[in-house]
Amino acid sequence: MGASKTEHFTDKQNEIASLVKALAHPARIAIMEYLLKVDTCICGDIVNELPLAQPTVSQHLKELKTAGIIKGTIEGNAICYCLDEKVLAKLQTYFGNITSKLEKRKNNCC
């Protein structure tokens, strides 16, 4: 498989691709949904919520945090996670623009 040649794409395209890639696993979607449900939580709570081992959950949290989708703060010996609303707003704007353009087309394609 060849290189992805990300330098041929805009910064915005690369940013959106990185965010979507970080979301491209059902466990990460489940983590996001859980964080929405409880507003904030401690890592142990997430482990109890998912049918995955603690190291696996930690790896998924790391991927979401690296992408900037979640934030984590250390509280004692635990990490409290929450969604980063600014990053999620970028995704909302991006997909909102796509939806808006598709609605204007009124099925004038294929």
N, C-alpha and C positions, 0 to 999 in steps of 0.2 A: 504494500500500500504506500502511495506517495505521501509527501509532506502536505499539510493542509494549506500552506501558503497564505496564512492569515494576514500577511502584510499587504495583500492585494485587496483587502476589504477595509471599510471605514472603521474608525474606533468604535462608533456606535454599533455597527454590525457585529464586531468582535465582542463587545460588551454584552449585547443581548444574547449572542450565541453562548457565551460563558454562563450566563444566568440560567438559560434554558437547559444547558447541559447539566448543571448542578441539580436541576429539578427532575432530571430524567431517570428517576428510580422511584418505584412505589413506596419504599420505606421513607424517602425524603418527603414525598407528598404527605404521607401519614404523619411525619414529624411536624410539618407545617400546619396541618389541620389540627393537630393536638395543641400546638402553640397558640393557634387562633382560639381554640376552645377554652384554654386556661389562662390566656393572656401572657403569663410568664411561668416558668417552671424550673425545676432542678433536674439535672441529667438523670438521676435515679428514677424520677417520675416517668420520664420518657421510656426508659428501659422497661419499666413495669407495664407500659401501655402497648409495647410492640412485641411481636413473637420472635425477637432476635436477641442474641447474646449482647452483653454490655460492650465488648470491644467492637462489635459490628455497628451498634448504635453510635458509639463514639466516632467511628470512621465516617458515618453518614453526617453526623453533626459537624465534623471537621470540614467536609466537603461544602456543606451549606454555609458555614462560617467563612471559609476561604473565598467563596463566591460573593460574600457580603449579604447574603439573604437573611442570615440570622446574626445576632450579636450575642456575646456572652460576657458576663461579668462574674468575677470570683467573689463568692460570699462564704467566708470560712473555708471549709474543705470541699465545697461544692461549686458548681458553675451554674448560674441562672441564665437561661437563654430566652430571647424574645426575637420576634421578627423585626427586620429593619424596614420600616414603612417607606423610607425614601427609595430604597432599591425596588421594593414591590410596586411603588408608584411608576417607576420607569417601565416595568413590564406591563402595567395596566395601560399606560399611555401608548406603548408600542402596539399591543394587541387591540386597544381601542381604535387606533388609527386604521389598522387592517380591517376591523369590523365595519367601521364607518365607510371606508372605500368600497367594501363589498356590498354594503347596503345601497350605495349610490349606483352600482352597476346594474342592479335589478336583474340578475341572471343573464347578462349579455355575454356569457362565456360558456364554452363547451356544453 
